[in-house]
Amino acid sequence: MVRNLKEDRDDRTRTHPKKPPCLHDLFREQARRTPDIPALADGSGETGLLYRELDRLTDGLASRLRRLGVGRDVPVGIYMERSTEYVVAMLAALKAGGAFLPLELAYPPAMLEKVVRDSAVDVVLTKSPYLKDLPGETSRAAGTLTLDEGWADGLSAATEDELAEAPDVSPDDLAFIAYSSGTTGEPKGIANPHRAATGSYAWRFGIDAPEPGDRVGCNVFFIWEALRPLIRGATTLVIPDDAVYDPEALVRFLGESRITETLFTPSLLETVLNHSEATLASDLPDLKKLWLNGEVVTKRLVGRAAKALPKTRLLTVYSISEAHEVAAGDLRKLSRNSEATHCPVGAPFDAGEVHVLDEELHPVPPGEPGELFVGGDWLAREYVNLPEKTAERFIPDPRRNSGRRLYRTGDRARLLGDGTLEVLGRCDFMVKVRGYSIELGAVEAAVEDLLPVRSSCVVAEGEEGTDKRLVAYLVPSGEGGMPEIDRKTGRSVPAREALKAALPHYALPSAYVELDALPLQEATGKVDRAKLPPPPPRAAPANREPERLPEGEGPEEEEAALSGIFESVLSLEPGDVGREDDFFEIGGHSLAAAELLTKIETAFGVRLPVSEVLASPTPAGLRERISAFRAGGSVRENAPDPRADAVLGRDISPASPGPPWGPPLREAREVFLTGATGFLGAFLLAGLLRGTSARVGCLVRRRAGEAPLAPVRENLRRYGLWRADFARRIVPVPGDLARPRLGLDRDAFEDLSERTDLVLHAGAGVNLVYPYSALRAVNVEGTREVLRLCCSGRPKPLHHVSTDGVFPPGSGVCREDADLEPLLSDLEDGYGQTKWAAEMLVREAARRGLPVSVYRPGNLSGSSESGASNPKDLLTNLLSASLKLGLAPEPDGGETWRFEATPVDSVARSILALADRPADSSPETFGLAAPEPGTAQEVFDDLEAAGYPLRRVPFEEWLEALASPEAPDSGLELERAVIGSGEALRLALATGNVSDDRNTRRALASPRPGGLRASPERTPLDRRLLALYARRLLGGGIETETEAKGE
């Protein structure tokens, strides 16, 4: 409650020594300084009240309010239109010692009754036309006063004695209660003390203050804006409610009233610009200052406003009812910030009280988005009668033990390099569509940048858990070039094509609706999303079961059919996929490729091998493959050659050969890691952050509307490794392993090279069924670019994660120091071929003087501590499917299957310990696969002994059971997709290779003093570990979503 609004009002008898002024004190002082200048007017602004008249009138009304029982912390309801009487009512309530409580005319009856009851308001100031709308008892109560025309005639002036009897109000006492419906529709009263208003006003005056002679037009955020001019000697002119959302009437009022300053929401400014942009400067010749508040301001809007109002100062203020002014600044300067997506809101009022925090309430690095929290002396006291909501939103400051608080704003923001704050939108404006996190504000920014629109609003249509789609509402600029929209379906191919330049496929709106104007909320002037018209109904989904195409169809028909299959597999809208759209770039992945193949076979009668499909993953390319297969051939004339790719250009050489090894890992100040969003990479990153003091640069592919750190954080959480303190030492490097210079521009690449001390290259595309061509860019060309980075400037030691897959099946003992050259001819899988080529490049760089070590892990099983596993791993899916089916496969014809797997955390510890060897160590190759793997039969025996019965069946029968629609309903979709035909699994089990690890054992047995350590022995895949995996696979699933414990 608001200091026990009803029960305890009369019990408070505190007295105050000389104190800071309250709001009404500031007005009274200003009235004494400027008694004879205009204070308040409405209508045309020709008549109104002087400061001395307003001071005397509010004293008289305050005296009457005190006689009705108004005192400290007692609310006075105000239920009327914006008017001079409204301002009088606010000041009188404050002078009486109480607080004013706005009751919006726009409230529906139920909400009005709820607010009146919740606030326990007994005294209401209103006008006769509105009495009928007040709740019954309130409208007839003695404390309800009507301020109709002539109301002040019978008001006696307050005597000196009456003024002396005014309660001694302190800055901590209540000044006003502002009710907000929030996102739930339930009203909550925000109880604000005097110090919040006076402090934030004073700070804002330091940026730009009104002064005598200024005429400030007020309506938007009226209760906040109307008092501000009155404590600095300016004139408050009330903009009528019926004018504020009629752009023609609004501009006319501002011009005729000679308004010099006003405040709009960005949506309201857009509406005004849409109506009279060309003539606005001449229509408003007196307008010196325009403030924007209430919504994110786009740079495009600032550009339009600056052009339309070249002599008007454009200012922004970011404020919150619960925390008041937070940041402000000059929009023309702020809009030039190239780091920001939206226009920043300015510098915070106090850098020590404005924080951008992650979910664990730890600061995020500069430039990274998080939730905005605000502290300081300007916070509201509480939510009226909502102690749980108060505790939820006003939290103890985690940095202090002094009872200080922080307000959780719910706004998504980031602090930029120049110290300004960028507000990105509401945290709840992050939506998920088909599993992708999308920031609606980022989509709106792209729409307004790339389409000829004045304004836009993007919403996610559909319930949570359903297949949602994005709908874009567009207000055309009127300058022509508006993309055509199908009114029946809402589709717009030209709009989608234009937006592809800035947005990934999953962030492209599926439907477009053209409007004359966006609907605005009457009370706030913000876009009213609830009043947006419904979009056209969804188009019929793409045909899930394609029909057989007759041979002889033309190329266009066949490509159209393939595009439809893409759309079906990826749950896209009809027409989304063009002939050159890459399956993987528009959302496809290895798990969806099997369904793609099946549907192609149904439609074309051709069973393409995965290698052929994935080599040309576009409708146009696949049509050529199908034609070639029908003719009995293949299309491989331009297939890349691993041996040719393994040649390292002379431009990639260390400028001067470095020491043979380089500094130990723990002496590096900054490590560059690739593969941080992968399985092994997650454990390497966590080990680096726990075992060293280095900052770790992580190469990540940026996703639209998402912080660069987010994929790394999500990946660590997936495996239970994330700790909040990690964020301070992770440096996301937005780029792409498959692109030249790792996807960085030249300056960023050189900067990365200059600051990096050591490189750990663990990034790779891992897939045992993809062809060489599909993995070449990431695995071969990516390694080439990593070598370029290591050789740029001073040489940086490279720790290269390869694989035992560089040895073909049947190699026997895989020696660490083996010559790889002759092995290529026997390598048949694309993954092994690309890793062979990559390791050949690395070895050539080592011969040229680059400090290099190579690590060859084998198959990586789940964590030995948590059991969290790689959801795409073949052997993990073999275990999972067998446990769910209660069946275990047996090899045919007495063949022996080896189950080679090493826990991922054990391999990560070994790599980091080997990278931390003494500086005088020689570069070597280290085998990290299990040297003596057990058989698959032994693994299944151990699982049975651990209490998981498994009936043995032939491999083909096991595959049929896995594929059967009658299989147990245990969520086998992932296992079916990963295992597919079973060919890759059979190959992995039947390899027969054994890894040599003599270099590894010798090095790990002799760690440097104080260095990182790991056991020379591989963690065995024993019954205890298999039981842990079984519990995880049958309980929490293949991966986990827990948080790491501790800090």
Secondary structure as UniProt FT lines:
FT   TURN            5..8
FT   HELIX           9..11
FT   HELIX           23..33
FT   TURN            35..36
FT   STRAND          38..42
FT   TURN            43..44
FT   STRAND          48..50
FT   HELIX           51..67
FT   TURN            68..69
FT   TURN            72..73
FT   STRAND          75..79
FT   HELIX           84..95
FT   TURN            96..97
FT   STRAND          99..102
FT   TURN            105..106
FT   HELIX           109..119
FT   STRAND          123..126
FT   HELIX           128..131
FT   TURN            132..133
FT   HELIX           136..140
FT   TURN            142..143
FT   STRAND          144..146
FT   TURN            149..150
FT   HELIX           151..154
FT   HELIX           160..164
FT   TURN            171..172
FT   STRAND          174..180
FT   TURN            182..184
FT   STRAND          188..193
FT   HELIX           194..205
FT   TURN            206..207
FT   TURN            212..213
FT   STRAND          215..218
FT   TURN            220..221
FT   HELIX           222..225
FT   TURN            226..227
FT   HELIX           228..231
FT   TURN            232..233
FT   STRAND          235..238
FT   HELIX           241..244
FT   HELIX           247..256
FT   TURN            257..258
FT   STRAND          261..264
FT   HELIX           266..276
FT   TURN            277..279
FT   HELIX           280..283
FT   TURN            285..286
FT   STRAND          289..292
FT   HELIX           299..308
FT   TURN            310..311
FT   STRAND          313..320
FT   TURN            321..323
FT   STRAND          324..330
FT   HELIX           331..334
FT   TURN            335..336
FT   TURN            338..339
FT   STRAND          346..348
FT   TURN            351..353
FT   STRAND          354..357
FT   TURN            359..360
FT   TURN            366..367
FT   STRAND          370..374
FT   TURN            377..378
FT   STRAND          382..383
FT   TURN            384..385
FT   HELIX           387..393
FT   STRAND          394..396
FT   TURN            398..399
FT   STRAND          405..415
FT   TURN            417..418
FT   STRAND          421..426
FT   HELIX           427..429
FT   STRAND          430..433
FT   TURN            434..435
FT   STRAND          436..439
FT   HELIX           440..450
FT   STRAND          453..461
FT   TURN            464..465
FT   STRAND          469..476
FT   TURN            487..489
FT   HELIX           493..499
FT   TURN            500..502
FT   HELIX           505..507
FT   STRAND          511..514
FT   TURN            522..524
FT   HELIX           529..531
FT   TURN            551..552
FT   HELIX           555..569
FT   TURN            570..571
FT   TURN            574..575
FT   TURN            579..580
FT   TURN            583..587
FT   HELIX           590..604
FT   HELIX           610..615
FT   HELIX           619..630
FT   TURN            631..632
FT   TURN            637..638
FT   HELIX           642..645
FT   TURN            650..651
FT   HELIX           665..667
FT   STRAND          670..674
FT   TURN            676..677
FT   HELIX           679..691
FT   STRAND          695..700
FT   TURN            704..705
FT   HELIX           709..718
FT   TURN            719..720
FT   HELIX           724..728
FT   STRAND          730..734
FT   TURN            737..738
FT   HELIX           740..743
FT   HELIX           746..755
FT   STRAND          758..761
FT   HELIX           772..776
FT   HELIX           777..781
FT   HELIX           782..791
FT   STRAND          798..801
FT   HELIX           804..806
FT   TURN            809..810
FT   STRAND          813..814
FT   TURN            816..817
FT   HELIX           821..826
FT   HELIX           830..847
FT   TURN            848..849
FT   STRAND          852..856
FT   STRAND          860..861
FT   TURN            864..866
FT   TURN            871..872
FT   HELIX           874..885
FT   STRAND          887..890
FT   HELIX           892..894
FT   STRAND          898..899
FT   STRAND          902..903
FT   HELIX           904..915
FT   TURN            919..920
FT   STRAND          925..927
FT   STRAND          934..935
FT   HELIX           936..945
FT   TURN            946..947
FT   STRAND          951..954
FT   HELIX           955..963
FT   TURN            965..966
FT   HELIX           973..979
FT   TURN            980..981
FT   HELIX           983..989
FT   STRAND          994..995
FT   HELIX           998..1004
FT   TURN            1009..1010
FT   HELIX           1023..1034
FT   TURN            1035..1036
//
